[in-house]
Amino acid sequence: MDSPLLHIDNVHKHFAGLHALSDINLDIRPQETHAIIGPNGAGKSTLLNVCVGRLAPSQGKVLFAGTELTGRHPHEINQLGVARVFQTPELFEDLTVVENVMIPIFSRKDGAFSLSLASRFDKQGAIADKAMSILADVGLGDHVNHLTNALSRGDKRRLELAMCLVQDPKLLLLDEPTAGMARADTNATIDLLNEIKKTGVTIVIIEHDMHVVFSLADRISVLAGGRIIAQGPPEEIKGNPKVIEAYLGEEQV
């Protein structure tokens, strides 16, 4: 079996006595789609924040392709090939859609964005072409020159995904990427993520929509109370009594 692309080793995270994560051990295999599910407050987003350097673990470590991420700044982790779509879209609302997708390419090595380059976007032909190609792939080809603050919530989710894809990530971390989408848009996102997977990108996805989870995941980890209570392929998780009791409920199985 291949070495894990992402290795989470005995990670704990405490907030003023609250144990948000306890004894998290998880391996994400190369080129798999791994879903993390669980009730609200289970620690799912906290775990992603630890992985991308937004939070330091109270104990344990995280390794990506053999390189320890613990103690690194978020931009350093991003430059190693890890990109994340957040639960709440983080966008440049006053710029156009295509400018948002071009900005990550202009990021300096210290993680700062050179916004002064915005006035010269029109001169960056190859970069603009790549941005527009990715926007077409995510279904925003007709919105490239629209201001970002005019987009619907679902379109903002797609835009943030495009901002990640333009960086050619090796690992894509998605926090509820279909939140706010209609079913047709959700199904289009499922198709898109399956196409992304075919390019060799490893995906970790947090989702409450079980239609999305069971359509995408090769394996699933279930968090409850900050602990992993089950791991396995979708059919195994779907029938796990602990998972049904803690999260899925009889009606969703």
Secondary structure, 3 states (H helix, E strand, C coil): CCCCCEEEEEEEEEECCEEEEEEEEEEECCCCEEEEECCCCCCHHHHHHHHCCCCCCCEEEEEECCEECCCCCHHHHHHCCEEEECCCCCCCCCCEHHHHHHHHHHCCCCCCCCHHHHHHHHHCHHHHHHHHHHHHHCCCHHHCCCEHHHCCHHHHHHHHHHHHHCCCCCEEEEECCCCCCCHHHHHHHHHHHHHHHHCCCEEEEECCCHHHHHHHCCEEEEEECCEEEEEECHHHHHCCHHHHHHHHCHHHC
